[in-house]
Amino acid sequence: MIRWPAEAIWEAVAPLLPGFTVEVLPELDSTNSELMRRARSGQTEPVLLVAERQTAGRGRLGRDWHSGAGDSLTFSLALPLAPADWAGLSLAVGASIAENLHPAVRLKWPNDLWLSDRKLGGILIETAGFVDAGGARQAVIGVGLNIAPRPAAGLSTPPACVRELLPQADAASVLQRVAPALVRDVLAFQQAGFAAFRLRFEARDALRDRAVTLSDGTAGTAHGVSDSGALLVHTAAGLQAIASSEVSVRPAAP
Ligand code: BTN
């Protein structure tokens, strides 16, 4: 049985976020799906929801997110948010998680966590369609991190895992490392937007000054991010700001 640090996280976060709760469930389809269902039914109190196992984990762009019990950490943070501008939230979340994991963790735009060019984790942010009386919208911030090695079934590059960096790590200790800081950073984003995170993202930008190919075939060199979190790419046609999350970016073949 996993001993989750629910109380310690609650104690660190509750003073910042009135009404905050921590919930751990043995199994769910997806922590994001569950919190989006709750948002749609009007439950918008801030919550950190951890699933020991997900049966239908979801990734960005409609992909599946596979994880096994014990070898990964899967959680979502839901809270009402009212930033002046939402642009760059997912990059800010990536920077927060990376900083609190280990100095070697890099970010692959927009928000994959990378270790030595292999995927260590991913972030899926969803927002409920409605806006409350205070102008806030429910944000569901889902994080999946590989903790222990997993078989690389079907993947061209085997995924990375946190134990490569922190041999003693388990899902519970990693949650304790990242969750309270994530709440603080999301609240900081609500106040100040992406500007406060741009340098933090760039300090860990895995693509900086590297040859990249966009999903439409355009080739170029990645050159950091803009104030709104768009990826800046030098191409034959000049500097392009890539804002759409539909664009996939990958290092060009050597
Ligand atoms: C990606 O890299 O495509 C994003 C993966 C996000 C996975 C996490 S696991 C917890 C939360 N619940 C989900 O169904 N997805 C996110």
Boltz pocket constraint, residues with backbone or C-beta under 6 A from the ligand:
constraints:
  - pocket:
      binder: B
      contacts: [[A, 29], [A, 30], [A, 31], [A, 32], [A, 33], [A, 54], [A, 56], [A, 57], [A, 58], [A, 59], [A, 60], [A, 61], [A, 63], [A, 64], [A, 65], [A, 73], [A, 74], [A, 75], [A, 76], [A, 112], [A, 121], [A, 122], [A, 123], [A, 124], [A, 142], [A, 143], [A, 144], [A, 145]]
      max_distance: 6.0
